[in-house]
Amino acid sequence: NRELLDSDHYTDEPTLDDLNQAVPSKGKTIWASSLYRIGVFVGAFFLFPFVCQLLSTFVEIKSDEFDIVNEQFTPGIGILYGTFVALTLDILYERQNKVQENASVEASLLSQVTQNVLNLFRDQPQIAREASQIIADQVRIIVYRPRGAEMLNIMRADPYARLLSLIDHYQRDNTKFTPQQEAVIDGLRGEIPALMEARAKRLSDEGSSLPPTHFLVLLVLTALSLIGFTAAALTITDDAGEPSFESRMVFAALCAVYVLFYNFCRDMNDPFDGVYQIKRSSAASFLLQIKWLIASQPFGKDVRFDTRGLAPEFDDEEILVGKGDLKVQPASSGLPERNTQQVVPSADSVTADVPVSHEALSIENAQMITVDNNAIKVTAADESTAETVILEAQHKAKYAAVEAKMQSLKEKATGVSFNAKLDDGLYLVGCGVRKKAIINVYAVAMYSSPTALEALAPFPSVKQKKEAQVALRNAARTFGPSSPTTSFVLEMTFKADGKTIAGAIAESVKPRQGGSGSDVKDLENLIVQGVVAKGGQATKGTIFRFDCTEEGVSVSVDGSAQGTVKSDGIGSALVDVFMDDKAVSPQLVNSCLDTWCGKDLFVAV
């Protein structure tokens, strides 16, 4: 009974009466009542003479010839009807037994998993509460939700996958376990896949109902069988064409039996409603056991079976381990999407009127600076002065060209916008999203110098994506006078604790850095330190900034500088995390290429 999961009955101890099935509606059971069957019998009894009269108007052959046809037709239809009914009942009985068996197996496994989870996390009440809410979510789905809604939930945020992710995260964050804990974890790793298999079988059997066409065939065979009997009865009618009393009784009995068979098959086609429902007592006993186990915990009052739970608090960086249903944004329905970064239309090349002011380029002894057909022409007192002016003019022309085409970008999956330029003069190259399974963990943007953007100039379109990506990566990770810094700005869109986000970034940097593990550990500590300073949680909207240089990586959290990890190669390694072939955000790479490939930004000299 669904009301047993309501908050009003949450602390009620289970009783035997709780296993009683709800009484189905009268509309679903009226066909099995004596009054209904008597009504069918009486109606058919009085209808039979009219059927005989109607059929006799179509019979024009002699009686002996008609007997020959009737003897061939009626037995064949009877055999076909009997075979079809037997096949139908066999299919429905087998399906109903499978649904009942798989539901009971799933419920029993879920009960066992609940006990093991509570045992494993008995010293971690926060994690135990999260795991309990995940289990409560699945119980609610089994009891309340239709098959379609359950399948949609599997696609968006599968509770069993969330539970397995929680265990993975717990095992990764803890290195020392007692033999009992190791045995429980091993058991859970076997039980949860078995749960998924039992659920898959249940959903498959639930979806194998007989189609309407099957019942249409059953109706046609029923009609043909009755027509065959009526045709045979025409040979024994009286002179007025009236059938005998005995034939009317037989016809009425056949109609009552056929209608009974038809309704019986329709009823069994819905295993969860009507007269012949599956027996839920076994599955219900395990589900009520789960409810009572969780309700009796110290945190039991915080877990909800009848409504969505609270917001997730643990393992946010992974796969939505938390309470309640996943809120999926329209642009991120759990399915992959192509990044179609929109850019403001602009000219194909910098016009001759490059915005480089004479005042900005005024150098002693420089007599004249002009711009003509994208070429900077300098008239100076001597060659050295002219060369200096040209270099400075080039530098400023590059910045002017970039600023003429730069634009802020909005990351589509998360809705986070990034400014076109940072305060220290770095330009927005592109933005993307870091996903973990179907979760948008954070939006990320890369900022660099015009030199990095210039690396994409030789590639007129993203058709040469591989070559363009390599060129951009090399330019961003090779630090020098013209490109001393590449920065990454991360804005959290999913809550995570400092240790989780720091560990994830450190795990990505370590295999790419190849140096001392202590350097990566220092980077991780700076991130944790910054998150701890703001309360210990990297909540939605928290902004991390990583400035990568030849010297190392500087870290800031919400604008507060945390320090610098000084180590050769770690800056390039962090660039590789976002730019190499195994980049953690392919959307960022695509955005960079879509935004700047084919942009003829720079002035020829």
N, C-alpha and C positions, 0 to 999 in steps of 0.2 A: 504494500500500500504506500502510495507516494507520500501521504501525509506523515508517515513515520520519519521522514527525513526533514520535515519542517522544524524550524527552530523551537516551536512550541513543544515538540516531543523529543527534543535533542537529548535530554538527560533521562528519559524514560527507559527503564530496564526492559530488555527484550522479553516477550512472552510468547507462548505457543499460538495465541490468537493472532499475533502479528503475521504469521505465515499464511493466514487465510487469504485467498484471492478475492479481489473485488468482484462484485456481481456485475456481469455485463449488462448492457442496455437491452430493453425488451425488443427493440428493433433487430438486434443481432440473434435473438434466441426464439423469436415467435414461431419460426418454422418447425421447431422441435416440439411445440405444444400439441396436445391432443386435439384441442379445438381447431387449430389450423389444419391438421391432417384430416379431420372429419369434414371440414369445409371443402377441402380439395376433393375428397371422395364424393360428397353429395353433389358438388358442382359438376364433376365429370359424369356422374350417373345421369343427371338431367340434360346434360349437353350432348351426350352420345347420339340420340336420335337425330338431332340437327346435323351432326357431323356425317352421319350415314346418308341423309338426304342430300347434303351438299356433294359428297363424293360420288353418289349414284348418278348425278347429272353428268359426270365426266366419263363414266364407264359405258362404252357402246359396243363392246365385243360380246360374243356369246359366253354363256356361263361356263361351259366346259373349257373354252380357251382361256377364260379369265382364271379358272382354277389352276391351269398350268403355270400361268404367269405368277399367280399368288404363291404357289408352292415353291417357286424359285426365289421370289423376292423376300418374303417374310422371314424364313429361317436365316438367310444371309445377313439381313439387317440385325436380327436378334443376336447372332454370333458376333458381329462387328460391334454392336452396342455393348455387349457383355465384356468383350476384350478391352474396349476403350475405358469402360468404367473401372475394370480391374487394374489396368495400367495407371489410371489417374489416382486411384486410392493408394496404390503401392508407392507412387512418387510422393504423395502428400504425407503418408505415414512415415516414410524414410526421412523426408525433410524435417518433419516436426520432431522426430526423435533426435536428429542431429543438432537442431537448434537448441533443444532442451539440454542435451549432453554438453555441447560446447559452452553454453551459458553457465552451466554448473561448474565446468572445469575452469572457466575464466574467473568466476567468482571465488572458487576455492583457492586458486593460485594468487588472486589479488589479496585474499585474506592472509595467506602465508607471507606474501611480500610485505604486507602491512606490519605483521609481527616482527619480521626481520629488520625492517627499516627502523621501527621504534627501538628495537634492541641495539642496532648499530649506532643510532644517534641519541642514545639516552643521556649522554653527557653533553650533547649539543642541542639544547632546546630550540634555538632559532632554526637550525637546519631541519630538525625533526618536525617543526611546525610547517615549514615549507613543503617537506615531503608529504606530510599528512594532508595538506590542502590539495596537492597534486592528486593524491589518491581519492580524496573527496570529490574532486572535479570529475574523475572517471566514474565514480559511483553515481554522481548526479547525471552524467551523460547516459549511463546504462539504464537508469530508472526513468528519466524524464524525456530524453531527447529521441527523436526519430532517427532512422538509419541514415538518411541524407545529412542531417545535422551532425551526426557522429563522424561521418566520412569527411565532412568539411573541417571539423575540428582536428581530425588526424592530419589533414593537409596543412593546416595553419599552425597548430601547436599540440602535437600528440602528447598526451599526459605520460604515456609509458616512455617515450623518448626523453621527455623532460626529467622524469625520475632517473633514468639511466645516466643522463648528463649530470645530474646532481651527485650521483655516486662517483662518477668519473672525476668530477671537480674535487670532491672530498678526498678521494684517494690520491689525487695529484698534489693536494696541498698538505697532506700529512704523510710523513715517511715512516713513522713507527706505528705498527699495529700489533695488538695481541693476537695470539693464534686464533682466539675465538672471533675477533673482528675480521681476520683474513678469511676464516671459514664462512662468515656471514656474507662478506662481500662476494666471494666466489659463488655462494648460493644465489645471491641476488642477480649476478650476471648470467646465471642459467635460468632463473625463474622469470625474469622480465622478458627475454626473448620468447619463452614458452607462453607467457601471457599474450604477447603480440600474435603468436601463431594461433592461439585459441580464439582471440578476437577476430582474426582474419577468417577463420573457418566459420565463426558465428555469422559474421557479416555476409560472407559468401552464401551461406545457406539461407539467411534471411532474404537475400536478393534473388533467390531462385524460385520465386513464386510462379505459378502457372499464369501465362498471359491470357488476356480476354479472348483471343482466338481459340484457345483450348476449350473454353466453356461455350463458345459459339458452335464448335464442332459437336460438343456434347448435346446442345440443344437441337441441332439438326438431326443427329442420330435418334434422339428421343422422338422428334416429330415423325421421322420416317418409320420408326418402330410402331408408333400409334396408328399411322396411316396404313401400315401393313396389316395390323389387327383389324382395323375398321374395314379394309377391303375384303378380308376373309369373312367378316361378319355379314357382308352384303349378300352372301350366298345362302344365308339362313334367315333372312327377313321374311315377314309375312306379306300377304298380298298388298297391304297398304304401305309397305316399305319400312315398317317399324321393326327394329331389332328386338330380339327376345330379352326377357328379364335377365337371364343368365349372362348373356353377352354384355349387357349394360353393367352388371356387377363386376365382370372381369375387366372391362374397360376402365371403370372407376378405380378398381384396385391397382391396375397398371399405372394410371395417372398418379395416384397417391404415392406409389413406390418410386416412380421416375422423378417426381418433384422432390421427394425425400432425398434420393440419391444426389440430385443436382445441388440442393441446398447444403447437403452434407459436405460435398466437395468444395463448394464456395466457402463454407465455414472453416474447413481445414486449411484452406489456402491462406488464411490469416491466423498464424499461430498465437497471436497475442490478444485476440478478442473473440467473442462469440462463445459457443457451447464447448467446442473441443479445443480449448487453449492448452498450451504447454503447461506442465506443472512447475510452478516457480518456487515451490517451498524450499528445494535444495539450494538454489542460487540465492533466494531471499535470506536464508539463514546465514550464509556467509557474508552477504552485504550488511546485514544487521550486526553481525559480529564485528565487522570493520568499523561501523559507526560507533559501537559501544567501546571498542578498543581506543579509538581516537578521542571520544568524548570523555573518557576516564583519565586522560592525560592532563597534566597541569595547564597546558596551553590549549586544551580541548575547546574551551569557549570561544577561541579565536578562529577556529576552523568552521567553515560553513559548507553544508551539503546541499542546501536548497537554493543558494544564491551564489553569485561570484564572490570569491574571497578577496583578501586585501591585495595591495600591490606587492610585487615580488621584492624580496629583500636580499636574497642570497644567490650567488652564481649568475648575476645579471649579464656578465660578459659572455656567457655561453649561449644557451639555447632556450631562453625564457624559462628558467626554473623559478617558479613562483606561483602565487595563488590566482585562481580565477581564470577567465578566458582571455585569450590574447586579443588585444586591440590592434587590429591590423589597419595601417593607413592605406587609403585607396591606391597610392602609387607604389605600395610595397606588399602585395597580397601573397607573399611567400613564394611567387614565381619569378625567375630572372627576367630583366628587361634590358633592352638596348639603350645605351646612353646616347641621346640625341641632343647634345648640347646646342642651344641656340645662341647665336652671336649677333651682335648688332651689325647690320650690313655696312660694309666699308669699302673704300676704293681698293683696287688691286695693288696699288703701289703708292709710295709717298709722293705727293705732288712736288713740283719745283719750289713751291712756297713753303719750304721746311721752316718750322717755327724756331729758328735759332737766332736769337737777337744779337746784334753787334755789341751791345753792352756786355752781354754775358761772355762774349768771346774776345773782348778787348784785351790785347796783350801789347806790351810796350814794343814799339817799332813795327807793329803790324799796320799796314797802310789801308788794306781793303779786303773785306771778306764778302764774297757773293755766292749765291746758290743758283745754279743753272742746270736744268735737265738732270736733277738728282746728283750733280757733282758739285762739291765744295771747291771753290777756286779762291786762292789766297795770293794777295800781293803783299810782300813784306820786304823789309830792308835787306835781309840776308836769308840764306837757305835754312839755317838752323832755326831761325824764328818762324819761318814759314812752316817747317816740319812740326814745330811745337803747336802752332796754331791749328794745323790740319788735324793732329791727333786729338786736341781738345775739341775741335769742331765735330769730329767723328763721334767722340764720346757723347757730347751733348745732343748731336743729331739722333743718335740711337735712342737716347732717353726720350727725346721729343717725339720720335716716331712711335715708340711704345706707348707713351702717354696719350697719343692721338687715337690709338686703337684699343687701349686697355678698357676693361669693363669689370664691374662686379659680377659675380656668378652665383646662382642659386642651385644648390645640390638638390636634385629633383626628388630623390627617394626620401630624404629627411626634411626638406624644406629649409635647410640652413643656408643663409646667405653669407658670402665672404666679400670683403672689401677688395677693390681693384689694386690697392697699394698699401703696404705697411708704412708705418711712420719712419722707418729707417731706410726707405727707398726701394725695398724689394717689391717686385710686381707679381701679381697673381698669374700663375701658369695654368692651373686647372683645379678642379675639386672633384671629390668622389665620396664614397661611403665605405666604411669597413663593416662587412657583414659577418655574422657568425650564425650559420644555418640560415634561418629566415629573419633573424633579428638585425636591425640597423644599430650597431653599437655606437659608432661615432661618425660624424662627417669630417672629412679631412681636405685640406687645401695645401698646395705647394706654392711657395713664393721663391723667386730667384731673380737674378740680374738679367739685363737684356742679352748678355752673352749666351745664357742658356736658351733664351727664346730664339736667338739668331741661329742656334744649331738646327732648328726646325725649318729654316728658310729654304734649304735646298729641296725640300719635299713638298711638291705642289698640292698633294692631297694625302688623305690617310690610307690610300691604296698601298703605299709602302710603309705600312704600320710597323713592321718589325725593324726596318732600318731606322725609321724615325724614332722609335722608342729607344734604340741603342744610342743614337746620337744625343737625345735628350738626357738619357741617364748619364752618359759620359760627361756631358757639359755640366750637369748638376752636381756630380760627385768629384769632379776635378777642380779643386779650389785654387784660385790664383788672384792676381791683382785685379783683373777685370770681373771676376766672379768669386768673391771671397766667401759668400755665405749662401746656403740654401736652407730655407726654413719650412717647417711643416706646422700648420695650425690645426689642432684637433678639437672639435666641439662635441661633447658627449650628448648622445640622444637616448642613452639607456643607462640607468644607474648601475654603478659598480664600485666596490671598495678599492682602496688604493693598491692593495696587494694584488688584486686580480688584474687590474689594468696594467700595472707596472710589470707583473709577471708575463702577461701576454706580449707586451712590447719587447721585453728582455729576451723572451724565447725566440722572437723573430730576428732580433739583432745578433744574438750569439753565434749562430752558424754562419752568418755573413761576415762577422768581424774577424774571426780567426786568431784573435790575440788573447790577452789575458782575460780569464773569466772574471777577475776582480773589477775590470773596467765596466763590464756589463752589469755587475752587481752594484757598482756605484751609481750607474744610470738608474737602475731599479730603485735604489734607496732615495735618490733625489725625487723621483715621481711619488713614492710613498710619502716622503716628507712633506711634499706640497699638498697632497690630499689630506693628510692628517691635520695640517694647519687649518684646513677649512671644515673640519669635523669628521674626517675619516671616510667620507663617501664622495665619490665623483658623481654627483647628481647630474641630471639633465641640464645642459647649459654650461657645465664646467669646461673651461678652455685650457688646453695644454699647448705650449709652444716649444718646439725643438729647433734651435739654431745650429745647423751643421756647418762646421768650418774645418780647416786643415788641423787646427789645434785640438778640436774635440767637439762635444755637444753641450750646449747650454740649455737648461730646462727652466721653464717658468709655468706656474699654475695660476690661472685667473689674474695674470699680469704681475704676479709676485715672483721675482727671480729666486730660484732655488740653488743655483750653482752651476758649475761646469765640470764635466768629466773630461779631463785632459788626457787624450790617448790618440796616437796616430792610427788612423783607419776607422775609428768608430763613427766619425761623421759620415764618411763614405758608406759605411755599412748601414747606417740609418736611412740614407738616401736609397740604397738598394732595397730596403724593406718595402718601399713604395714604388720603386721604378724598375726593378729587374723582372726577369721572366716569370718569377713566382710572386709578383707583387701582391700584397695583402688587399689591395683595392684596385682591381682592374678598371673600375669606373674612373678612378683618378687618372690613370694612364690615358684612357680614351678621351677624357675631357681635355687634357693637355694637348693631345694631338688634334682633336677637333677644333680647339680654340685658336691654335697658332700655326698649324701646318698651312703652307701656301700664302702666308702673310709676308709680302715683300716689304720688310720693315726698314731696311737700312740704306744709307746713302753711299754711293760708290765714290771713290776718290781717284 
